[in-house]
Amino acid sequence: MLVLTRKAGQKLIIGDSIEITILEAKGDCVKIGIQAPKDISVYREEIYEEIKKANQQSLQTPETLENVMQYLESEEKA
């Protein structure tokens, strides 16, 4: 893990297209701004974990799996 110290107004650049700006730092909280291309998703960790969990649950639902299998079979016949 790379650990950096930044002050308000300073930036981090990731690759050629992602820019993170430190907007404010108060005590234990840091407010950041993120500029990234629209095709790159940016989530808070807790939201990302909920999305992963929901996706895993939807794949484990027999009804959903059955629908996917029926779709794949219909595509093979076409």
C-alpha positions as CSV (number, residue, x, y, z in Angstrom):
1,M,0.0,0.0,0.0
2,L,1.3,3.4,-0.9
3,V,0.8,5.9,1.9
4,L,1.0,9.6,1.2
5,T,0.5,12.8,3.1
6,R,-1.4,15.6,1.4
7,K,-2.9,18.9,2.4
8,A,-6.1,20.6,1.4
9,G,-6.0,21.6,-2.2
10,Q,-3.3,19.1,-3.1
11,K,-4.0,16.4,-5.7
12,L,-3.1,12.8,-6.5
13,I,-3.1,11.5,-10.1
14,I,-3.8,7.9,-10.9
15,G,-3.0,6.8,-14.4
16,D,-3.8,9.4,-17.1
17,S,-7.4,9.9,-16.3
18,I,-8.1,9.9,-12.5
19,E,-7.5,12.9,-10.3
20,I,-8.2,13.0,-6.6
21,T,-8.2,16.3,-4.8
22,I,-8.0,16.8,-1.0
23,L,-10.8,19.3,-0.4
24,E,-10.8,19.5,3.4
25,A,-9.3,17.7,6.4
26,K,-10.8,18.1,9.9
27,G,-9.7,15.8,12.7
28,D,-10.2,12.2,11.6
29,C,-12.2,13.1,8.5
30,V,-11.0,14.0,5.0
31,K,-13.2,15.3,2.2
32,I,-12.0,14.3,-1.2
33,G,-13.1,15.1,-4.8
34,I,-12.6,12.5,-7.5
35,Q,-12.5,13.2,-11.3
36,A,-12.7,10.1,-13.3
37,P,-14.0,9.1,-16.8
38,K,-17.7,8.2,-16.8
39,D,-16.9,4.6,-17.6
40,I,-15.0,4.1,-14.3
41,S,-17.2,3.4,-11.3
42,V,-16.3,5.1,-8.0
43,Y,-18.0,3.8,-4.9
44,R,-17.6,4.1,-1.2
45,E,-16.4,0.7,0.1
46,E,-19.6,-0.1,2.0
47,I,-21.7,0.5,-1.1
48,Y,-19.3,-1.6,-3.2
49,E,-19.6,-4.5,-0.8
50,E,-23.4,-4.3,-0.8
51,I,-23.4,-4.3,-4.6
52,K,-21.1,-7.4,-4.6
53,K,-23.4,-9.1,-2.1
54,A,-26.5,-8.4,-4.1
55,N,-24.9,-9.7,-7.3
56,Q,-23.8,-12.9,-5.6
57,Q,-27.3,-13.4,-4.1
58,S,-28.9,-12.9,-7.5
59,L,-26.7,-15.5,-9.0
60,Q,-27.6,-18.0,-6.3
61,T,-31.3,-17.6,-6.8
62,P,-32.6,-20.7,-8.7
63,E,-35.2,-18.6,-10.5
64,T,-32.6,-16.3,-11.9
65,L,-30.3,-19.1,-12.9
66,E,-33.2,-20.8,-14.6
67,N,-33.9,-17.6,-16.5
68,V,-30.3,-17.2,-17.6
69,M,-30.1,-20.8,-18.7
70,Q,-33.3,-20.4,-20.8
71,Y,-31.9,-17.3,-22.3
72,L,-28.7,-19.0,-23.3
73,E,-30.5,-21.9,-24.7
74,S,-32.7,-19.6,-26.8
75,E,-29.6,-17.8,-28.1
76,E,-28.0,-21.1,-29.1
77,K,-31.1,-22.0,-31.2
78,A,-31.2,-18.6,-32.9
